[in-house]
């Protein structure tokens, strides 16, 4: 498959994120960061159990999601990550499979670029690779021990498959090929973390020690 | 310096629920005792930065994590701890092994001795240096004091080999 950063490929990320907004359950936690957070916030008001990880340490949204899934085993935790973020913390796939939280769903939006900094190619993008080959995140996840792994490239396929993916016994990894958004910017923080953190914890029904 | 049983009991006493860790030759010797202790869950990660992210999620989810890493891992994990501890204001405690502090025989001139304490200061982590087995109680008091004032507390455990 030919796949170049900065070239349209896959589904529109806003549509892909919109389907998750439609299908998330009222008790689900959704953790977003970077481009996915921007799209998530653009689609409407936030739910009390949305954790918009802005600011973030790039690459660690999956780690935060894993921690939440372990602490809240009765809730489904849906993590929205980009491929650039995943590449910064690939070990997270091994850590997730080792802990094996059945309630964790990680959705990775693959566009081969660091979109919010100007859509520079990641080392995983064929355009940036000496051999022009594609990194196979599905194979990688399976090799790391994840058993529920899905990939879709078209929005109609994702629409048909999303319920199966969200119902699968986790930990689950969903790879979605998405278009890079030209001129996209990073997400704006929806408010001070000093207020959002305690509010999120209150929505979960927990209090800091 | 300490046995795994002593550390596991300390963590239980502090109300710790999850120990997020990458081992070294000192702190790694405590893993079996921690894992065998009901009420404590050992979470092995692949890189120390991950430890802070996982601990951050655990903390937001209502658990009480402890990060257990070596100082070399502290050097690696700066951005992750900055985000969790300072951006999100989650005062996650950590127990950090201080490589070569007691003995440089395996790594003469180990620069961990140069950088560890300044790095802890730079990241505004309130640390207490533990060099003697008799300081177990002081370590406990340090963690309790930091928790009471929502400061990120660190016990810096002197180690004798790499």
Interface residues (C-beta under 8 A of the other chain):
Chain A: X31 X51 X55 X56 X57 X58 X59 X60 X61 X62 X63 X64 X65 X66 X67 X68 X69 X70 X71 X72 X89 X91 X92 X94 X95 X98 X99 X193 X194 X197 X200 X201 X204 X205 X206 X207 X208 X209
Chain B: X15 X18 X41 X43 X44 X45 X46 X47 X49 X50 X52 X53 X54 X55 X56 X57 X58 X59 X60 X61 X62 X63 X64 X65 X79 X80 X82 X83 X84 X87 X88 X89 X90 X147 X150
